[in-house]
Amino acid sequence: MSVGIFLKSYIEERAIEIAQYIIDYNATVRQAAKKFRISKSTVHKDCTERIRTVNPGLAAEVRKVLDVNKQERHIRGGMATREKYLQMKG
């Protein structure tokens, strides 16, 4: 097996594993990046581009979770800021 083929299969497997993790745990891109010790950009690329060619059904499922996370992003950010200031106060 050549190195190129090995790397391609590794990347495809990683994309599937990350997508499944996001779906199973309703995780954010940031949480997945931390779990797999890779960049947020890599998680995003795996879950929006690479996964489509490998497993279109899984791609559609992970897309739903990512879309919900995107809609809720401003709420999570506001809650984090609120917690920060409450901790500073007390």
Secondary structure, 3 states (H helix, E strand, C coil): CCHHHHHHHHHHHHHHHHHHHHHHHCCCHHHHHHHHCCCHHHHHHHHHHHHHHHCHHHHHHHHHHHHHHHHHHHHHHHHHHHHHHHHHHC
